[in-house]
Amino acid sequence: MRYLAVLLAALALSLLPGTAFAAPGDPWVAYVANSVVVKQSAPAPVILRADPATGGLVEISRNGPQGDFFRHPYDIAVAPDGTLLVADMGAYATSTDHTADGRIVRVDPVTGRQSLLTSGNLLVDPAGLAIGPDGLVYVVENVGTLGTPSVISVNPTTGAQELVTQGGQLCYPFGIAVASDGALLVTNYGDFSDGTTVINCVYDFGALIQIDPDTKAQTILSRNAPEWGNLFRNPLGIAVEPGGRILLVNQNGGTALVAVDPATGVQDAETPNTSTDRIVVPQRPSLTPDGDVVVSDFTLDDQEGGLVSVDLPDGSQSILRQDRQLFNNPLGVAVVANRAPAAALSATPGVVRGGRQVSFDASASTDPEGLQLRYEWDLDGNGSFETAGGTTPTISRSYAGTTTLTARVRVTDPHGASAIAGAPVRVDAIRPVLSALAIRRTAITYRLSEAARVTIRLQRLGRSRRWRAVRTLRQKGVAGRNRLRAKPCAGAAKRATRIRYRAEAYAVDAVGNRSARVRLRVSAAAAQRLRRR
């Protein structure tokens, strides 16, 4: 039944504009926002992509040539167009300094280029973000300009900020998600103290807040109380299953992942966090198309952190990805379903003479999620994609020598899935050879090295000493010996033995290669036979 519920919910999501259809069994990748990565003695925040199918871990973006907007990335989400959105706190606020230096950074997952979606204004320490069905970006503000936590909406096109709600039940919030009915769900962490910062909340171990999207009213959906389950221990990250059930990550305590019934608020333990578990300091959850959970862990067993996979409903844990060279205390994680694109390629013309251009068109390639594709080209057919054409699906090339090859295109979506298509190309740079031209009475014979269209002109030398065609014959010749019987023409001139005649012939093959011209002297008598009635 749970599998059916996931299918039905995925189908419903596919009807929303900008939402990719995801179903159990679909491939996926996970993006991770690392707070600090130490690599080559250069500490820097970094965005990574993990592919469970290949085991690959790819660095997507860090400060440098790609941009310089990362200070303290805290959460990450994938926008409908495939770009990444990163909530960055900037410099952490203090009890006296609430400088609005928070920002939402947009990252191109292909190039890693960073750009600001929005910054400052209401953003001091943005701790989490979620994307609503209407495309709005919802941000949970951990501190607020007046020291009052809030929820802010951000226009994904203009970056305009709007206050949704502030204060009230919000106390040290970190996580935000959108419920199946459109309500906003926010996690309160609860009490906190690190020696300099002290947070005292009404509910010491945290709470789950529901915000009505129309009235903005806040209500406690669940907290640490006997009637709800007493499982909250500083919840941080949050995710919503397609069926509506809410999943929270406890940063502390013996239960790492807690499920909350959206109707009753009742809590249920999904996976533990004990000394024998893979999870150590969990941060945020993200759901796979199969309904399992990927949890970012701040430390794991090497103190650098990584990703842990939690299989539901049995709650078994396994390390999905861990790499000290790249991971260092990851916080945000976002899973996105990503089916491979379908590649298509045509070559026009498919057979061409040497030196002529061939036009390649891959515009019939498609991406299941409707994302923009990028194109790489192997136009010499050697298996190496030597030309990157960016997002343009067409390209042209000429070939000098005779060859037969298969040109290829590799199309890649923003999340790294790719497909290859090929198109055959035959280049003919060899000129046909016409030889053994002979005329006997009204029969013309010749030989060809290959099939070609032959043109034979009977010419006479005029008074201006220029050759002028008096009759033109054409034939589709075959390789080898050919014979053309010329029908006599009407209106033949009187025989003039002093007039000089010749036959000139050439051949053009199917791709336009032209042979050398062959000339044959023709007697006046033979010329008259070709011309007489």
N, C-alpha and C positions, 0 to 999 in steps of 0.2 A: 504493500500500500504506500510506503514511504517513497519508493521508486516512482510509482504512478503520480504521486503528488508533486514530485520534482519535475516530471515531464509536463504535467498540466500547468504548473506555475511558470516553467520556462517558455511554454507556448504563449501564455498570457503576456510575459515580458517581451516576447518578440514582436508583439503588436504595437509596442510603444515606440514613438519616433526616436531614432538614434540608438536603439537598443539592439545589440547583436543577439541573435538566437543562440542559445546554448542548451545542450542536451547532454544527459549522461553519456560518457564515452568520448566526448569532444576533447581534443587536445587543449592545453592551456599553458600559460607562462605566468610567473609571479614577479612583480616588481617590488623592490625593497629600497626603503629610504634609510641609509645608514647615517647615524649622527656624526661619527668621525671614523675615518679609515686611515690607518697608518700604512703607507706603501712607499717604499723607496725614501724613507725618512721625511715624507711630506704629508703631515696630517691634513685631511680634508674630508668634508662630507661628500658622499657619493651616492649615486643611484645605480642599482644593479638590476639585471634581469636573470632569473633562473629558469631554465627549461628542464622540467622533470623527465621529458622524453629522451633527451640527449645527455642529461647531467651537466649541461653547459652552464657556466656562470659568466655573464658578460657585463663589463662596465659600460654604462650608458652615458653618464654625465658626471663631471666634477668641475670645480672652479678652475678657470684657465681660459684657453681659447674658446671654449664653449659658452662662457659667461662667468659671472662672478656674483651670483645672487644667493648662494647657499651659506648659511651660518649654522643653523641648527634645524635641519629637516626633522619633522616630527610625524608626519603622516603623508600618505600618497594615495591617489586615486587615478583611475584611467577614464578620461573623458570619452564621450561617444565618438569623437573623430579620431580616437586612438592616441592622442597626445596625453602626456602625463601631467598631473597637477600635484604640486608638492606644497604642503603647509610648512612654512619655515618660521621659527620663532624669532629669528634675529638674535640680538643680545637678550639674554634672560632678564625679565623684569625683577626688580628688587622691591622691598617694602616702601622705598621712597622714589624709585625711578620707574615710571610707567610709560617710557618713551614708546611711541607708536612706530616701531621699526619691524613689525611682523609683515609677512608677505605671502602671497600665493604665487609660486613660480610655475610657469608652463615649460615643459621639456619635450622637445622633439625626440621620440624614442629611436629614430634612425640616426640623426646627426648628433644628438645630445645637446643641441643648442638650447640655451636657457633664455627665457623672456619673462617679463613681469606681467602677470594677469592683473594684479592689484597689490597695493602695499600701503602701509601707514593708515591714516584716518582712524578706523575703529579697531585696527589690528595691532595689538601689543605682543601677545604670545599666542598665536593661533596654534592649537594643539591637535586638532583633528578636522577632517573634512569628509563630505559625502556629496554625491551628485543626485539631485532629485529627478523624478520622471519628467519634469518640465525643463530640465537642463540647467536649472540654477545650481550653483555650488554653495552648499551650506557649510559654514565654518563655525566650530566651537572655539570661542575665545576664552582662554584659560584665565586671564587676568582682567582685561578691560582697561580702558583709559582712566577710569575713576576707581580702579581696583575692584570693579564689579564684573564677574564673569557674564558672558553673553553668547547669543547665537546670532550670526550675521549671514545674510545671503549675498552672493556675488554674481553679477551678471556675467556669463561666460564669454560674452562678446566684447562688452565695454569695460568690464572690471568694476562697474559701479557697485558700491557697498550699500546695504540697507540693514538696519537693525531689526532683527526678528523679535528677540526678547532678551531681557537681561535681569540679573538678580534673581529674586524669588527663591526657588528651590535649588538653583545652580550654585554649587560649592566645589571648587577645584575640579572642573570638568575636563575630560581628556578625549572621550570618544563620542562620535556622532554617526548615526545611520538613519536611513529613511525606511519607515515601516511599510508594509504592503498596502496599508490604507492611506499612505501619504503623510502620516504623523512623523514628527521628528523625535528620535530617541537619543538621549544624551546620558553618558555615564558620569556620575560624580565619584571621584576617587576616594573621598573621605579624608580623615585626618592625615596630616603629613608634617614631618619635622626633620630638617637636615642640619640643625644647629644654628642656622641663620634665618631660614624661612620656616615659619610655623603656621600651619593651616588647621583651624578647628571648625569642623562641620557639625551640623546637627546630628547627622548619622555617621558615626565614627568610621564604619567600614564601607561607606559608600552607598549609593542608591542609583536606581534607574529612573530617569525623568522622561515623561512623555509630554510633548508640546503639540498642541492642536495647531494645524497649519493655517486655519482660518481665524480663530479667536486669539491665538498665541498663548492660551492658558496652559499653565504647567501643572502636572499632577505626578505624584509618586506612583510609578507603575509597579515597582518592586524594591525592597530593601532588606536589610538584615533584621528579620523578625520571625518568630516561630510560625506565623501563619503563611509566610512566604518560603521559608526553608533555611534561613541563617547561613547561606553559603557565600555571601559576598565578603571578599577580603581585598578591598582596594581594586575595584574593576577599572580597567583602562580602555581596552579596545572593545569594539562591538561590531556585530554583523547580523544580518537578518536573512534567514533561510527563505527560499522561494515560497514555502508554505506559510510563512509568517512567524515561525518560532524565532526567538531572539537568542543570540549567543554572545556571552560576555567572557572576556579574559580577566581572571583575577591575577594581579601582579604578585600577590602574596597569598599565603595560606596553603592548605592541602588540596584544594580543588583548582585546577588551572583553567578549566573551561566549564562554564555554567550556562545551561539553557533556561530560558524564561518563557513561560506560557504568556502570549500577548493578551489573552483574555483575563487570566486570573492573577498573573504575576508570580505564580508558583515556580520555584527554582528546582532545577534538577542537575545533578553532577554528571558531566559528560566525560571528563578525563582528569586524573589526579595530578598532583605535583608533590611528589615525595622524593626522598633521597635516591630511590631506585628508578625514577622516571627520567626520560630524556629531557623533558621540559625543566628549566631552572628558573629563569626570570622572564616569563612570557609577557608580551606587549600587546599585540593586536592580532585578530583573526581575519581570514578571508576565505570565502567558500569556493571550492572547485566545482566544475560542472557535475561531478559525481556526487556532490553533497557532502564531501569530506571537508576538513578544515586545515588550512595552512596557518601556522602560528609563528610570528616572529619572536625570537627569544634573544634577550639582551646579552646573555653570556654563554649559554650552553656549558659544555664541559671544558672548553678551552679559554673561557673568559672573553672570547671575541664575538660569540653569538652566531646565529644562523637561523635556518628555517626548520620547523618541526611539522611533520604531517600527522594529523589526528584522524584516524578512521572512525567514522560514525556508522552505526550506533554503538560499536563495541568499545570505542575510546582508546584503542591501541595507538601507541606513539612510535614514530620512527623519524630519524633525522633525514630531512629532505635535501638540505644543502648546507655545507659548512666549509669555510675556506679562510684561513687566517690571513692570506694575502689580500683579500678583498673585504671580508666581513669584519666589522668592528662595531659591536653594539647596535644592531639594526633596531629600528622602531616601527615605522609604517610598512605595511605589506598590502599589495593589491593583486589579486588573481584576475586574469582576463582570459576568457575562452578565445581560442585562436585557431580556427581551421585553416588549412593551407589553401592558398589561392589556386586558381586554375589558369594555366598558361596557354596561350594560343599565339601562333606566328604564321604569317604569310609572306612570301617573297614574290615580288612582281618586277620584271618577268622571272620565271623560274629557270628559263634557259636564255642566255644572253651572250652576245659577242664580246670579245675582249675589249676592255676600256669603257664599256657602257655601264651605267649605274644600275644597281638593283635596289629597289625600295623595300624595306622590311617594315611590317606593321604588326604590332602586338596589342593593338587596342581592343581586341576581342577577349583579352585576358580579364578575369573577374576575381573579386575577393568575396568570400561568403559573408563577411561582416560589412561589406561596402566601404572598406577603408582604401585610401589612396595607395597605389602600388608604385614601386620603383623598378627600373629596368636596367639590366646589365646585358651586354652583348658579346657573343663569341661569333664574330663574323668571318673568321678564317677557318672555323670548324675544327680547331685543334684541341677543343675541350677546355680552354682557358678563357674566362670572361674578361677580356682585355679592355672593354669600353663600358663605362658607366654613363648611362644616358639620363639619370635622374628620373623625373616623373613623366618624361616625354616618351610615348609608346612607339614612336617611329624613328627610323634612321635609314641612311642610304650609304652605299659603298660601291665603288667600281673595282673590277678585277682585271688585271692585265693579261695574265697567262691562262692557258687552257687548264681547267681543273673541274673536278666534281666534289662537292662538299655539302655538309649539312650545317647551315648557320643555326645558332641557338640563341634564345633569350631566356634569362632567368628573372622571374618576377618575384619580388619580395614585399611582404606587407610590413607595416610599421613595427610589428612585434616579432619579426625575424623568421616567420614561416615563408617558404619559397616553393616555387615549382618551375620546371624547365620545359620548353617546347622547342621543336626544331622545324626547319623548312629546307628542303633540298634545293640546291643551286647548281646548275651546270653552266660553266663558262667555256665557250668555244672561240678560241682565238686563231684557229687554223683556217686559212683561206682555201676555198675549193680550187682544184686544178682542172682546167679544161685543156684537152690536148687532142691530137689526131683529127683536127678539123679537115673535112674533105667534102667536095661537091661533085656529084656525078649525075648529070642531067638535072632532074628536079629533086634529087635526094641529097640531103645533107647529113653527114655522119660526124660524130665526135665522141670523145670519152670524157668521163667525169670521175674525180676522186671521191665524190660524195653526192648525195642527192642535192639538187639545186635548181633554181629557175634560170634558164638560159635565154639570153637575148642575142639574136643574130641579125645584123644589119647588112643589107646589100648596098654598097656605096659606089658612087661614080665621081670622078675627078672633074670639077667644073673649071670654067675658063679662069676663075680667080685663083685656081690652083688649090682649092679647098674641096675636101671630100664631103659630098652631100648624100644623105640616105635616100635611096629610091624605094626601098622596101624593108620592113622590119618584121621578123618572125620571132615567136616566143614559144618555149616549151618547158614543161616541168620534167627535167632530166633525172635519171636514176644513176646510182653509182655504177660505173662500167660503161659499156658501149651503148650509144643512143643513135637513133635514126629519125630524121624529120623529113617527111615528103612535103614539099612546098607545092601548093596548088598554084597554077599559073595565074597571073594577074591580068585583068582586062586592060585594054588600051595600051598595048605594048608599042614602044617606039620602033622606028625603022632601025634596021641593023646599021650600026656605025662602028666599023672595025677600029677606028682610031680613038674611040672613047675608052678610057681606062676604068676598070671596075675592080672592086675588092669586097671580100666579106670580112666583117669584124664581129667577133663573138666574145661574150664574157658570161660568167655565172655568179649568182648570188645565192648563198645558202639560207637556211631557215632563220638564222639569227642576224643575217645582214652582212656576213663576210663576203667580200667581192673578190673574184679571181682576177688574175692579170688578163689583159685583153689579148686575144689571139687574132691575127690577121692572115688572110689567105687571098692571093691574087686570083681573080676570076676572069676568064676569057670573055670577050664580048659575046660570043655565041652562047656560052653558058649563062651569062647574065640575061640575054634575051629570052632564053628558055624559061628562066625564073619569072620573067616579066610578061611573056606573051599570053594571049587569050587561051 
